[in-house]
Amino acid sequence: MVKLRARCILVGDASVGKSALSQMFRSDGAHFQKNYSMTAGVELVVKSVQIPETSDSVELFIFDSAGKETFAEACEKLWGQPSVLCLVFDVSSDVSFRSCSLWLERVRAHCQGLQVPGVLVGNKSDLSSRREVETVVAQEWAQSQGLEYHETSAKEMENCEAPFLSLAQAFYALYQDRLQTIQTLA
Amino acid sequence: MIDAALISSGTQVILSASSDENYPPEHVIDGKAETFWISTGMFPQEFILRFADTLKITLVTIHSYNVKNLKMEKSTSSDATEFEGIAEKEFEHTEGHLQANDFSLSGTTATHLRFIITSGYDHFVSVHKVTVEGIR
């Protein structure tokens, strides 16, 4: 049995629903905050994810970072060396989607050349009449950047666990892979 | 001169920040480079060795993989308190073989050694063997 620990950097523009998503994940869907409250710094959410069909788990330390530009620089200082990345946009805002490449660049600057598994999350999938970013478009971009794509609705409690589960699994796979390499060394 | 880090010399690991039960920190002091302790994510990582007696340490050798920065601290108390820094080093990156690094310590006395890994060349780092040369 092993318990891995991963530093998960959660970024994206302001008000795309990063905190809503991480709170839904933390509370298993029990807590959707209806009123918007802007995150000014970094909020830390810690939760363990069980890896299916094993007795192993990954403890995610989610660094829910302010999306507002004014606070972004201060937040970056708290990221340290990221293990995994969760990049969020709002499917009803093309602007928030276009910001993703900038966020990705920012986080990668902290990765020191390490392979950092990541997901792209299109949140607010419930706002179908106001959708500005098509699933295919987001999916294609995600793929080109080596990210796995997920759509969620924190409000409707839809799919909120999936991105985090996928990150935990990717990190676990990385661990297995490194173990194998190290075993061949000695 | 003895290799004081061995389990057979009475040395114990009294703390480690990570543990996969298949790769316990005791692997560091079993005298074999084939067995290892692996960190399980995030930095810093650390482990503390307790010696059977107070030692005058002359040389510490560490065999590891993907460790970048390592700090060594010692304690002369019997209860692993009041650690003070004695060495710090940036290891070179190796690929396909272990890192081997020496620390000459000119007879410093210690009951405990604490190894703090503050960064790595990968998410996970391993320590295969710690050898401590000293006089009781």
HADDOCK unambig.tbl for C-alpha pairs under 7 A between the chains (distance, minus, plus):
assign (segid A and resid 1 and name CA) (segid B and resid 20 and name CA) 6.45 0.50 0.50
assign (segid A and resid 1 and name CA) (segid B and resid 21 and name CA) 6.10 0.50 0.50
assign (segid A and resid 2 and name CA) (segid B and resid 19 and name CA) 6.91 0.50 0.50
assign (segid A and resid 2 and name CA) (segid B and resid 20 and name CA) 4.67 0.50 0.50
assign (segid A and resid 2 and name CA) (segid B and resid 21 and name CA) 6.58 0.50 0.50
assign (segid A and resid 4 and name CA) (segid B and resid 40 and name CA) 4.81 0.50 0.50
assign (segid A and resid 4 and name CA) (segid B and resid 41 and name CA) 5.64 0.50 0.50
assign (segid A and resid 5 and name CA) (segid B and resid 40 and name CA) 6.22 0.50 0.50
assign (segid A and resid 5 and name CA) (segid B and resid 41 and name CA) 4.68 0.50 0.50
assign (segid A and resid 5 and name CA) (segid B and resid 42 and name CA) 6.12 0.50 0.50
assign (segid A and resid 6 and name CA) (segid B and resid 41 and name CA) 5.76 0.50 0.50
assign (segid A and resid 6 and name CA) (segid B and resid 42 and name CA) 6.08 0.50 0.50
assign (segid A and resid 7 and name CA) (segid B and resid 42 and name CA) 6.57 0.50 0.50
assign (segid A and resid 83 and name CA) (segid B and resid 123 and name CA) 6.82 0.50 0.50
assign (segid A and resid 114 and name CA) (segid B and resid 122 and name CA) 6.32 0.50 0.50
assign (segid A and resid 185 and name CA) (segid B and resid 96 and name CA) 6.30 0.50 0.50
assign (segid A and resid 185 and name CA) (segid B and resid 97 and name CA) 5.68 0.50 0.50
assign (segid A and resid 185 and name CA) (segid B and resid 98 and name CA) 6.90 0.50 0.50
assign (segid A and resid 186 and name CA) (segid B and resid 33 and name CA) 6.07 0.50 0.50
assign (segid A and resid 186 and name CA) (segid B and resid 34 and name CA) 4.64 0.50 0.50
